[in-house]
Amino acid sequence: MSVALPVVSLVFGSVTPPQGDVKDLRVHLGCTNEVSSFDCLLVNFDKKYMVTYPINVGDDGNISIGRGANCPLIATVHVEEVLCESTPVENYIWVRGRCW
């Protein structure tokens, strides 16, 4: 018996980053009085998520996490912070926010 690899599907506004661009994703699922939140690190090659397909503060979106073809919706989110992080050879973008 084999277990399918974890998959994630992200949408921020009209932007849907491919699975290969997701470097790190942390989702805190709040219960009762807590609010769910997320931190997502995307590879930002050639400033793709700043110029070509911009992700902006205020964008609404959703996060789905699962295994294989089963990828249920985990949270409907609102982008509250976008930070660029660069080294001489790599470019990344942090997208952070909370659940609606």
C-alpha positions in Angstrom: 0.0 0.0 0.0 1.4 3.4 -0.9 0.4 6.8 0.3 0.0 9.7 -2.2 2.3 12.7 -1.8 1.0 15.8 -0.1 -0.3 18.5 -2.5 -1.4 22.0 -2.0 -3.6 24.3 -4.1 -3.3 28.1 -3.5 -5.3 31.0 -4.9 -4.5 34.6 -4.2 -6.8 36.9 -6.1 -6.6 35.8 -9.7 -3.2 34.1 -9.2 -2.8 30.4 -8.8 0.8 29.5 -8.1 1.9 26.1 -9.4 2.9 23.4 -6.8 6.5 23.8 -7.8 6.7 27.4 -6.7 5.6 26.6 -3.2 8.7 26.5 -1.1 7.1 26.5 2.4 3.5 26.7 3.7 2.4 27.0 7.3 -1.3 27.0 8.1 -2.6 27.5 11.6 -6.2 26.3 11.9 -7.9 28.2 14.6 -10.6 26.8 16.8 -13.4 28.4 18.8 -12.1 32.0 19.5 -8.9 31.7 17.5 -8.5 33.0 13.9 -6.8 30.8 11.3 -3.6 32.2 9.7 -1.1 31.3 7.1 2.5 32.0 6.0 3.5 31.0 2.5 6.9 31.2 0.9 6.9 31.2 -3.0 9.8 31.1 -5.4 9.7 34.5 -7.1 11.8 33.8 -10.2 12.1 36.9 -12.5 9.8 38.8 -10.0 6.9 36.8 -11.4 4.6 37.5 -8.3 5.5 41.2 -8.2 5.1 42.2 -11.9 3.7 39.5 -14.2 1.2 37.9 -11.8 1.1 40.3 -8.8 -0.1 39.1 -5.4 -1.3 42.2 -3.4 -2.3 43.0 0.1 -6.1 42.8 0.2 -6.4 39.9 -2.2 -8.9 37.2 -1.2 -8.1 33.6 -1.8 -8.2 30.0 -0.5 -5.9 27.2 0.6 -6.5 23.5 -0.1 -4.3 20.8 1.3 -4.5 17.0 0.7 -3.0 13.9 -0.8 -3.1 12.9 -4.4 -6.3 13.9 -6.2 -8.0 14.5 -2.8 -7.3 18.2 -2.0 -10.1 19.7 0.1 -10.5 23.4 0.9 -8.9 24.2 4.3 -9.4 27.9 4.6 -10.7 31.0 2.7 -8.1 33.7 3.3 -7.3 37.4 3.1 -3.7 38.5 2.2 -2.5 41.0 4.8 1.3 41.1 4.1 3.5 40.5 1.1 7.3 40.6 1.7 10.1 40.1 -0.9 13.2 38.3 0.1 16.2 38.0 -2.2 19.7 36.6 -2.3 22.3 37.1 -5.1 20.9 34.0 -6.8 17.4 33.4 -5.5 14.2 35.5 -5.2 11.3 34.6 -2.8 8.1 36.2 -1.7 6.3 35.7 1.6 2.5 35.9 1.5 0.9 36.1 4.9 -2.7 36.6 6.1 -5.7 35.3 8.0 -8.8 33.4 7.4 -12.1 35.2 6.8 
